[in-house]
Amino acid sequence: MVSAQKENKLAPVTYCEIDLKAIRHNVKALRHFAASRKLHNISRPSTLQLLAVIKADAYGHGMEPIGHLLDELGIDFFGVSDVFEGMRLRAAGLKKPILLFETTLAAQAQHIVDYQLMPTVCTLDVAQALNRYAQQKKQSLKVHVKVDTGMGRLGVWYKDAITFVQKIMALKYLVIQGVFTHFPVADTDCAFTEKQIKQLTTLVQQLDQKGLVIPYVHAANSMGLTGYQVDVLNLSRPGLTIYGLYPDSKIKTKINLKPAMSIRSTVIFCKDVLKGQGISYGHSFTAKKKMKVAVVPIGYSDGYLRIFSNKADVLVGGQRCPVIGRVTMDQVMVDVSKVKNTRIGMAVTILGTQKQECITAEELADHAQTINYEIVCSLGSRLPRIYKS
């Protein structure tokens, strides 16, 4: 019988490799870019600070390890989706402010206060529930107000925001730390985004004139930070750029990023296939000539999508090798006919660089007709994350 201790030492065959040096590089580049922004906002902190978005398990990169790295790098704020992600970060020992982007349920007020999380509020019911429990604990709670300027998702409508802010400020145990909005089409519709910026700027100016100065104003996700100049903002919310992913190819000329994630695997079986033989379920691929086929242990249960069938490449021996036949739950078949001396145990790169070739998240996203961060977020928890310093 194999002991648990020995099993734990067994190296994974397929895994995500996370390059921490790349993340350090990206944070430095984002800080430099943010420092170049000129703000004209004397009513609040005038330095454009970074709120690192590490929701969705840090876009598939591992929330706790990335959170600790960013904490070491001096990031002052973290952004996650909900109370459960916030509790995970607190359990991991992170003590910096954690903003919950989702508006919360009133029933979650106790956990938010107890774990010292910073909720988004856009309904009075939730705000009142938070205030009641904070009063019981005799401690104030910092909150952010979400304003809808056109996303059509969460948030109080911008025209109603002043009245809403006044009601929240009347709650003794709540302190509004920030006000923010979200850009839905920053990468496709500049005019609409500029309109949102104007609406948010006007709102902040009106609040300031009434003496309702909110310390932090934010709207800029990765695309907002790199693609637009917004003088009223003093907090930026980079997400995918931290991990070396570009929100738009045009941004590549403005900031140099390094992808942090690679997916590595291994050839576990090789075989010769004769002309006319079908490959995988449904025989969507039939060999047109004799060929060498390798089996690689990754499939749609790991987040390697079925739509990659007969479309995507992997790297073997530094060469591009097409995925043939349908992607199965746990394995893919690859044409390695042009690779010399293909053998079991050869390294395979699913995502990332091998020798002079590279497969990017953008390339896989093009095959799937989606976005690069859906690719990395979709990778299953069955794939171990291995961190390279």
N, C-alpha and C positions, 0 to 999 in steps of 0.2 A: 504493500500500500504506500502511495506517495504522500509524504507529509505535507501539511499546509505550508510549512516554511519553505520547502523546496518548490512547491507550486508557485509561490509568490515571486520566486527568483526567475521563473520561466519568462523569457523575453517574448513580447507580443509579435505576432507575424505581420499584422496590419495595425498602423497607429498614426495619430496626428503628431507631428513634430512642431513644437512652438518655439520659435527663435526669439528669445527675450532681448537679444541685442537689437533686433529689428524694432521691437516695441520701444526700447530706449531711444533709438534713433528717431522714430516717428514722433514721440513726445517732444523731443528736443526741437524737431522741425516745426511742430505745431506751435510750440511756445515762441519760437523765433518769428513765425508768421503772425501770431497774435500780437506780439510786441510791436510789429510794424504798423498795426492799425492805430490811426489817430482818432481818439475819442474827444468829444466836446460836451462833456457831461459833468458839470461841477457839483451837482446835487448829491452824488453818490460816488463810491470808489471808482476811480477813473482808469484803472488798469484792467485790460481785458483778461480775465482769469479763465481757467479751463475747468469744466465739469466733465469728468471722464465717464462716458456711458459704457457700463459693463453689464447691461441687462442681457437676457437670453444666454446666460453662461458666458458672458464676455464674447458675444457673437461666436459661440462655439469654441473659444480659446481657453475656457476654464476660469470661472468667476473668481474663485478664491486666490489662486496663484497670481492672476493678473492684477487683482485688487491689491495684494501685498506689494507687488512690484511697483504699481503706480503710487501707492502710499509712500514707498521708499524714495520715489522720484519727486515727491513733494506735491503731488496733486491734492488740492484742497477740498474738492467736492466729488462725490460719486453719484451717478444716476442709474437707477434700476427701474424695473417695470412695476413691481408690486411689493406688498408687505412681506411676502414669503422670501423673495430675493433679498430684501433688506435684512431680514432676520438671519439669513445665511451669512451675510457679510459680518453682522455683529457676532455671530457664533464663531466666525473665523478670526475674530479679534480686531477687526477694523473699527476705529473710533471716530473717523472723520464724518462730516455731515453726509447723509445719504438721502437723496431726493427720490421719492416715489412718483413716477410719471403718471401712473394711472390714478384717477380719482378713486378714493377708497369707499368702502362701505362703512356705515356708521357702526356696525358690529365689530369692526376691526380697530376701533379707537383705542382700546386698552393696549393692544399689542404695539400699536404705533407709538404711544406715549412711553410704554415700558421699555421698548427697545430704542428709544430716542431717535426715531426716524423722522424725516421731514416730508410730510404728505403734500400732495397737490389737492387743493380744494376748489371745487367749482359748483358746489351745492351748499345751501345754508344748513341742511339737515346734517351733513357730514361735519361741517364746521362746528355746529352746536354740540354734537356728540364728542368731538375732540376736546372742545372747551370744557365740557362737563367732567370728563375723566381727568383732564389736566388739573382742574380745580381740586378734584379729590386728592390728587397726588401733590398738590401745592407746588406745581412747577409749570413754567411757561413752555409753550411748544411753538417752534418756528414752522411756518407753512409757506407754500408758494401758491399763487393764484394762476390758474390756466385760463387764458383768454382765446376764444375762437375768432380768428380773423379770416377764416376761409377754409380751414382743414375739414370742417364738418364732422368732427369726431367729438372729443372731449373739450370742455371749456365753456365758460360763460361768454355769451355773445359780446363783442367788444363795445357795442353801444350801451350795454347794460353794466359794463365793468365798473364804472365809478361808483354807482350805487351799491354794487356787490362788495367792493373793497371797503366802503364805508361801514357796511354791516359787519364785515369780518373784523374790522378794526375796533368795533364796539364790544367785541368779545374779549374779556379781560385777560384770559390765559393764552390767547393766540397772538403770535407776532408774525406779521407778513414779512418774510425775508426776501421774497422774489415774486416777480410777475413775468409770465412768459407766454409765448404762442408757438405755433409750429408751422413750418413751410411745407405744403404738400406737393408743390410743383416747382421747387427751386431749380431743378435740373432741366426743366422743359418750358417754363413760362416765366420769363424775367419780369414781364409787365405785371402779372398777377402778384408775384413775390414783392415787387417794389410797392405795389398797392398795400400789401400786408404790412410792410415796413412802415409806410406812412401812417397807417391806422394805429400801429403800436406806438410809434413816436408821438403821435397826437395824444393818445391816451396817457402816456407817461408825463408829457408836458402838462396836461390838464390836472393830473394827480399832484404833480409838483406844485402847481399854482395854488392848489387847495391845501397845501401843507401836508399832503399824504405821500411823503417821500418813501419809496420802497427801495431798499439797498441794492438789489440785484435785478437786472432786466436781461432776459435772454430769449433768443429765438433761433440762434444759429447752430444748426446741426453741422455735420462735416461740410455739406454743400454751402450752407449759409455762411460759415466761417471763411471758406476759401473763395466763394463766388460773389459775395456781396459786401459792400461797405455800409455798416449801420452804426452811426455815431452814438445812438442812444443805448446800445448794448454794452454791458461790462462783464458778461459771463457767456462763454461759448460752450457748446455741448458736443464736442467731437466724439464720434462713435467709431464708424468703420475706418476712418483715417488712422486711428490709433493702431489698428491691426494691419495697416499697409494697403488698404483697399481704397480706390478712388471712387467718389460718387459720380464723377463724370470725367471722361478722358481729357477734356479741355483743362482740367485742373493739374494735369501732369506737368504743365509748363510753369506752374506757380509754386509747387511744393514737391519735394523729392521724398517719396515714401518707400518703405521696404516691406514686402509681404511677410507676415510673421508665421503663417501656417503652411506646412507641407503635409502631404499624406504619403506615407511610405508603406510598401508591402513587399511581398516575396512571391516568386514563382513556386507553386506547390505541386505542379504536375505539368508534364510536357507530353505531347503526342503528335504523331504524323497523321494528317487527315488527307484522304484521297479525294480527287475530283468527284463532285457530285454528292459528297456527304453534307448533311445538314448539321448546323450548330445550334445548340440550346433550344429552349422551348419554342414551339411553333415553327422551327426551322426558318426563321426570318433571314438567315444567312445560309447560302449554299456555296461550298467551295468550288471555284471555277477552275482550279488546278490543285495539284498536290501542294500541301502547305504544312507548316509547323505551327502548332497551337499550344499556348501556355494557359494554364488556369491560375487565376489570381484571387485570393480570398477577400473580396470586398463585394458588397451588393447593396440592394435597396434598403435592407434593414440597417445598414450603416449610414444611409443618407446618400449613397451613390445611386442616382436616380435611374429609373428604367428608360427614361427618355434619352439617356446616353447610348442606348443600344444602337450599334452600327453607325455611331456618329463620333464618339469621343476617341481620343488617343490616350495611351499611357506611355511612359518612358521605360525602356528596357535596354540596357547596354548603351545608354545615351542616345538611343534612337526612338523616334515616334513609332508606336505600334498600335494599329487600330483595334478597338473593341469590336468583336464580331459576335453576332447573335444577340439574343436578349440578355440584358443584365438580370441575374437571378437574385434571390434573397441574400445569398451569402457569397456568390462567386461571379466573376466575369471571365470570358474567354478572349484571348488576345492573339492576333496574328503576329508571330515573331519570326516569320520566315526569313527576314533580312538580317536578323541578329545572329552573329556567329557564335557557335558553341552554346546555344541556349540550354540551360540546365536548371534542375530544381535547386532552389536556394538563391537564385539571382535576384538582385534588388530591383524593385519596381517602384516608380514614382507615379502616383495618381494625380497629385497636385504639387507643383513646385518645380525645382530645377534639378536636372541630372546632367552632368557634364555641360555641354553647350546648349542643351535644349531646355525649354521651360513650358509648363502647362499652367496657365493662370486661372484664377477663379472667374475672371471675365470670359475666358474662352469656354469654360464649362457653362457659364450662365447664358452665353450665346446659343449653345446647343439646346438648352432648356427653355429659351426665350424668357429669361427671368433676370434678376439682378445678382450681382456678385455676392452680396451679403446673405441672400437666401441660400446660396451654395454652402457657405461656411456655417451658417446657423442650422442647417438641416442635418449636419453630420451627427450620427447617433452616439449615445453615451457608451455603446459597446466598444467604440474605438478609444483606446487609452490615449491620454494626452501626455506626451513626453516633452519635458522642457529643457531646452538647450541654452546654456548661458553664453 
